[in-house]
């Protein structure tokens, strides 16, 4: 068991706080296998929340799914370049299916669903639609270009585009949120925090992604009480926000509430199965619970998503050491039984 504790220490020295920002900051990790997009209802451009988006790689037995958040946004990690069939099924709308080539240069997608009947009378939806419809085309174009640059790893360049979008539409809280993402990528914590707070202010606290982003920044800054409170607000707004569950799991883990942290990390994976960093966090939780079998399984799941990056090499080394410690523990137990 002492060897397992040594592995646990090595785990923490390079995995805990540096990884907290990876979940939200799209530019921090290798984004060549990531896809981002939004699902809206055609005609009135109302975001389609809690909608399941499925991607199936042609010629391979491989699929990925994602749930849209409150603003209809979704992301899928771990994609390889290839031709995908994208399907979306939502009650009250016609089935959506499109075949497209996805590669590192693919821009954020906008998927439009067609209603089967007249739209429901829903005041909240109308409020969101009013915001969406009030965004001028100039701001939209700058925002889209910023998203593309952010996805390509040019965080500094993306900030300039998001700022251009804000100048054209000062109430563009989504652009402030994206600036927060980019500032996180550049490791500018205070600037990221300010951007997320501005997004929350402009959205009157209704924009869940900004809440989860702020929670991650606060966790990095070791303001754990506020980080937890903000993460819980995020999950009230969007219970399916994988990043919100991850942020909450991070706080719970750091504050040594391991059982609760495990459940939150599992929720993050449930809502985003290809959430690589959530598997690393779950492995740390299981390591502290003295469950090396689960640690190995968590790391195996991570390595399926990230088999060849520089970070995966370190994860492989930790997995090997954990497996070795587990084998020694099993061997020692067998020897003890054989020689009572």
C-alpha positions as CSV (number, residue, x, y, z in Angstrom):
1,X,0.0,0.0,0.0
2,X,3.0,2.4,0.6
3,X,3.8,2.1,-3.1
4,X,0.2,3.1,-4.0
5,X,0.6,6.2,-1.8
6,X,3.8,7.2,-3.7
7,X,1.8,6.9,-6.9
8,X,-0.9,9.0,-5.4
9,X,1.6,11.7,-4.6
10,X,3.0,11.7,-8.2
11,X,-0.6,11.9,-9.4
12,X,-1.3,15.1,-7.5
13,X,2.0,16.8,-8.4
14,X,1.0,17.1,-12.1
15,X,-2.6,16.3,-12.5
16,X,-4.8,18.2,-10.0
17,X,-4.9,22.0,-10.4
18,X,-3.2,22.3,-13.8
19,X,-6.0,20.1,-15.3
20,X,-8.9,21.9,-13.7
21,X,-9.0,24.5,-16.5
22,X,-8.7,22.0,-19.3
23,X,-12.3,21.1,-19.3
24,X,-13.6,24.5,-20.1
25,X,-10.7,26.0,-22.0
26,X,-10.9,24.5,-25.5
27,X,-7.5,25.8,-26.5
28,X,-5.5,24.3,-23.6
29,X,-5.8,20.8,-24.9
30,X,-5.1,19.4,-28.4
31,X,-8.2,20.5,-30.2
32,X,-7.6,18.6,-33.4
33,X,-10.1,16.1,-32.2
34,X,-12.8,18.5,-31.1
35,X,-16.0,19.7,-32.6
36,X,-18.3,22.5,-31.4
37,X,-21.7,23.7,-32.5
38,X,-25.2,24.9,-31.7
39,X,-28.6,23.5,-32.3
40,X,-31.4,25.9,-32.9
41,X,-35.1,25.8,-34.0
42,X,-35.3,27.1,-37.6
43,X,-37.4,30.2,-38.2
44,X,-37.1,31.8,-34.8
45,X,-33.5,30.7,-33.9
46,X,-34.5,29.5,-30.4
47,X,-31.6,27.4,-28.9
48,X,-32.6,23.8,-28.6
49,X,-31.6,22.8,-25.0
50,X,-31.1,19.2,-23.7
51,X,-31.1,17.8,-27.3
52,X,-29.1,14.7,-28.1
53,X,-26.6,15.1,-31.0
54,X,-25.1,11.9,-32.3
55,X,-22.0,11.6,-34.6
56,X,-21.3,8.3,-36.4
57,X,-18.0,7.7,-38.2
58,X,-18.7,6.2,-41.6
59,X,-17.0,2.8,-42.1
60,X,-16.3,2.4,-38.4
61,X,-18.2,1.0,-35.5
62,X,-17.7,4.3,-33.6
63,X,-20.2,6.9,-32.4
64,X,-20.1,9.9,-30.1
65,X,-23.0,11.7,-28.5
66,X,-23.5,15.0,-26.7
67,X,-26.3,16.9,-25.0
68,X,-26.8,20.5,-25.8
69,X,-26.7,23.0,-22.9
70,X,-29.2,25.7,-22.1
71,X,-28.1,27.8,-25.1
72,X,-28.2,24.9,-27.5
73,X,-24.4,24.5,-27.6
74,X,-22.6,21.2,-27.7
75,X,-19.1,19.9,-28.0
76,X,-17.6,16.5,-28.8
77,X,-14.1,15.5,-28.0
78,X,-11.9,12.7,-29.3
79,X,-12.9,12.8,-33.0
80,X,-10.6,11.7,-35.8
81,X,-10.7,13.2,-39.3
82,X,-13.3,11.5,-41.4
83,X,-16.8,11.5,-42.8
84,X,-19.6,11.6,-40.1
85,X,-23.3,11.2,-40.1
86,X,-24.8,13.8,-37.7
87,X,-28.3,13.1,-36.4
88,X,-30.5,15.1,-34.0
89,X,-33.9,13.9,-32.8
90,X,-36.1,16.3,-30.9
91,X,-39.8,15.9,-30.0
92,X,-41.9,18.3,-32.1
93,X,-39.2,18.6,-34.8
94,X,-38.4,16.8,-38.0
95,X,-35.5,14.3,-37.7
96,X,-32.3,16.0,-38.6
97,X,-29.5,14.1,-40.5
98,X,-26.5,15.4,-42.3
99,X,-23.3,13.8,-43.7
100,X,-20.2,15.9,-43.5
101,X,-16.4,15.7,-43.5
102,X,-14.9,16.7,-40.1
103,X,-11.2,17.6,-39.8
104,X,-9.0,20.0,-37.7
105,X,-10.2,23.0,-39.7
106,X,-13.9,22.4,-39.3
107,X,-15.7,25.5,-38.1
108,X,-18.3,25.5,-35.3
109,X,-21.6,24.0,-36.7
110,X,-25.0,25.5,-36.7
111,X,-27.7,22.8,-36.9
112,X,-31.2,24.0,-37.6
113,X,-34.2,21.8,-36.6
114,X,-37.6,22.3,-38.4
115,X,-40.8,22.1,-36.3
116,X,-43.6,19.7,-37.1
117,X,-46.2,22.2,-35.9
118,X,-46.6,25.7,-34.5
119,X,-44.1,26.8,-31.8
120,X,-45.3,26.6,-28.2
121,X,-46.2,29.7,-26.2
122,X,-43.2,30.0,-24.0
123,X,-42.1,33.3,-22.5
124,X,-38.6,32.1,-21.6
125,X,-38.0,30.9,-25.1
126,X,-39.2,34.2,-26.5
127,X,-36.7,36.0,-24.3
128,X,-33.8,34.0,-25.5
129,X,-35.0,34.4,-29.1
130,X,-35.2,38.2,-28.7
131,X,-31.5,38.2,-27.6
132,X,-30.5,35.9,-30.4
133,X,-32.4,38.0,-33.0
134,X,-31.0,41.3,-31.8
135,X,-27.4,40.3,-32.5
136,X,-26.3,42.2,-35.7
137,X,-24.7,40.2,-38.5
138,X,-21.4,42.1,-38.1
139,X,-21.2,40.8,-34.5
140,X,-22.2,37.3,-35.5
141,X,-19.4,37.1,-38.1
142,X,-16.8,38.4,-35.7
143,X,-18.0,35.9,-33.1
144,X,-17.9,33.0,-35.5
145,X,-14.4,33.9,-36.6
146,X,-13.3,34.1,-33.0
147,X,-14.7,30.7,-32.3
148,X,-12.8,29.3,-35.3
149,X,-9.5,30.9,-34.1
150,X,-10.1,29.6,-30.6
151,X,-10.7,26.1,-31.9
152,X,-7.5,26.3,-34.0
153,X,-5.5,27.2,-30.9
154,X,-5.0,30.9,-31.6
155,X,-6.4,32.2,-28.4
156,X,-4.9,35.7,-28.6
157,X,-6.3,36.2,-32.1
158,X,-9.7,35.0,-31.0
159,X,-9.9,37.6,-28.3
160,X,-9.5,40.4,-30.8
161,X,-12.4,39.0,-32.8
162,X,-14.6,38.5,-29.7
163,X,-13.9,42.1,-28.7
164,X,-14.9,43.2,-32.2
165,X,-18.1,41.3,-31.8
166,X,-18.7,43.1,-28.5
167,X,-18.1,46.5,-30.0
168,X,-20.8,45.8,-32.5
169,X,-23.1,44.4,-29.9
170,X,-22.2,45.4,-26.3
171,X,-24.7,42.9,-24.7
172,X,-23.0,39.9,-26.4
173,X,-22.5,37.9,-23.2
174,X,-21.6,34.8,-25.2
175,X,-18.6,36.7,-26.6
176,X,-17.4,37.6,-23.0
177,X,-17.7,34.0,-22.1
178,X,-15.5,33.0,-25.1
179,X,-13.0,35.7,-24.0
180,X,-12.9,34.0,-20.6
181,X,-12.1,30.7,-22.3
182,X,-9.3,32.2,-24.4
183,X,-7.8,34.0,-21.3
184,X,-7.8,30.7,-19.5
185,X,-5.9,29.2,-22.3
186,X,-3.3,32.0,-22.0
187,X,-3.2,31.4,-18.3
188,X,-4.5,34.9,-17.5
189,X,-6.6,33.9,-14.5
190,X,-7.8,37.4,-13.4
191,X,-8.7,38.4,-17.0
192,X,-10.6,35.1,-17.4
193,X,-12.5,35.7,-14.2
194,X,-13.4,39.3,-15.2
195,X,-14.7,38.1,-18.6
196,X,-16.9,35.3,-17.0
197,X,-18.3,37.7,-14.4
198,X,-19.2,40.2,-17.2
199,X,-20.9,37.4,-19.1
200,X,-22.9,36.5,-16.0
201,X,-23.8,40.1,-15.4
202,X,-25.0,40.7,-19.0
203,X,-27.1,37.5,-19.0
204,X,-28.6,38.3,-15.6
205,X,-27.1,35.1,-14.3
206,X,-29.0,32.9,-16.8
207,X,-26.0,31.8,-18.9
208,X,-24.8,28.5,-17.5
209,X,-21.5,28.1,-19.4
210,X,-20.2,31.4,-17.8
211,X,-21.1,30.0,-14.4
212,X,-19.1,26.8,-14.9
213,X,-16.2,28.8,-16.3
214,X,-16.1,31.1,-13.3
215,X,-16.3,28.1,-11.0
216,X,-13.2,26.6,-12.6
217,X,-11.2,29.9,-12.3
218,X,-12.2,30.2,-8.7
219,X,-11.1,26.7,-8.0
220,X,-7.7,27.4,-9.6
221,X,-7.5,30.5,-7.4
222,X,-8.3,28.3,-4.3
223,X,-11.5,30.2,-3.6
224,X,-13.3,26.9,-3.0
225,X,-16.4,28.1,-1.2
226,X,-17.4,30.5,-3.9
227,X,-16.3,28.0,-6.6
228,X,-18.7,25.4,-5.2
229,X,-21.6,27.9,-4.9
230,X,-21.1,29.0,-8.5
231,X,-20.9,25.4,-9.8
232,X,-24.2,24.6,-8.0
233,X,-25.8,27.6,-9.6
234,X,-24.6,26.4,-13.0
235,X,-26.1,23.0,-12.5
236,X,-29.4,24.5,-11.5
237,X,-29.5,26.3,-14.8
238,X,-28.3,23.3,-16.8
239,X,-28.3,19.9,-15.0
240,X,-26.6,18.3,-18.0
241,X,-23.6,20.7,-18.1
242,X,-20.7,18.3,-18.0
243,X,-18.2,21.1,-17.2
244,X,-20.4,22.2,-14.3
245,X,-20.3,18.7,-12.8
246,X,-16.5,18.5,-13.4
247,X,-16.0,21.9,-11.6
248,X,-18.1,20.7,-8.7
249,X,-16.2,17.4,-8.6
250,X,-12.9,19.3,-8.5
251,X,-14.0,21.4,-5.5
252,X,-15.4,18.4,-3.7
253,X,-12.2,16.4,-4.3
254,X,-9.9,19.2,-3.1
255,X,-12.0,19.7,0.0
256,X,-11.8,15.9,0.7
257,X,-15.5,15.0,0.1
258,X,-14.5,12.0,-1.9
259,X,-17.8,10.2,-2.2
260,X,-19.6,13.3,-3.5
261,X,-16.7,14.1,-5.8
262,X,-16.9,10.7,-7.3
263,X,-20.6,11.1,-8.0
264,X,-20.1,14.5,-9.6
265,X,-17.2,13.2,-11.8
266,X,-19.4,10.3,-12.9
267,X,-22.1,12.8,-13.8
268,X,-19.6,14.7,-15.9
269,X,-18.7,11.6,-17.8
270,X,-22.4,10.6,-18.2
271,X,-23.2,13.8,-19.9
272,X,-20.0,13.9,-21.9
273,X,-18.6,10.4,-22.4
274,X,-15.5,11.6,-24.2
275,X,-14.5,14.0,-21.3
276,X,-10.9,13.0,-21.0
277,X,-10.0,15.2,-18.0
278,X,-13.0,13.9,-16.0
279,X,-11.5,10.4,-16.2
280,X,-8.2,11.8,-14.8
281,X,-10.0,13.5,-12.0
282,X,-12.0,10.3,-11.3
283,X,-8.7,8.4,-11.2
284,X,-7.4,10.8,-8.5
285,X,-10.5,10.3,-6.5
286,X,-10.2,6.6,-6.7
287,X,-6.5,6.8,-5.8
288,X,-7.5,8.6,-2.6
289,X,-10.1,6.0,-1.9
290,X,-7.4,3.3,-2.1
291,X,-9.0,1.7,-5.1
292,X,-6.2,1.0,-7.5
293,X,-8.3,-1.4,-9.7
294,X,-10.6,1.6,-10.4
295,X,-7.6,3.9,-11.0
296,X,-6.3,1.6,-13.7
297,X,-9.8,1.4,-15.3
298,X,-10.1,5.2,-15.3
299,X,-6.6,5.7,-16.9
300,X,-7.5,3.1,-19.5
301,X,-10.6,5.1,-20.4
302,X,-8.5,8.3,-20.6
303,X,-5.9,6.7,-22.8
304,X,-8.5,5.5,-25.3
305,X,-9.4,9.2,-25.8
306,X,-5.8,10.5,-25.7
307,X,-3.4,7.7,-26.7
308,X,-0.4,9.7,-28.1
309,X,-0.1,13.1,-26.6
310,X,2.8,14.2,-24.3
311,X,0.5,14.1,-21.3
312,X,-0.7,10.6,-22.2
313,X,3.0,9.4,-21.9
314,X,3.0,10.5,-18.2
315,X,-0.4,8.9,-17.7
316,X,0.9,5.6,-19.1
317,X,3.8,5.7,-16.7
318,X,1.4,6.3,-13.7
319,X,-0.8,3.5,-15.0
320,X,2.1,1.1,-15.2
321,X,3.2,2.0,-11.6
322,X,-0.3,1.6,-10.3
323,X,-0.6,-1.7,-12.0
324,X,2.7,-2.8,-10.6
325,X,1.7,-1.8,-7.1
326,X,-1.6,-3.6,-7.4
327,X,0.3,-6.8,-8.6
328,X,2.7,-6.6,-5.6
329,X,-0.3,-6.1,-3.3
330,X,-2.1,-9.2,-4.8
331,X,1.1,-11.2,-4.6
332,X,1.7,-10.3,-1.0
333,X,-1.8,-11.2,0.0
334,X,-1.5,-14.6,-1.8
335,X,1.8,-15.3,0.0
336,X,0.3,-14.4,3.4
337,X,-2.5,-16.9,2.7
338,X,0.0,-19.6,1.7
339,X,2.0,-19.0,4.9
340,X,-0.4,-18.3,7.8
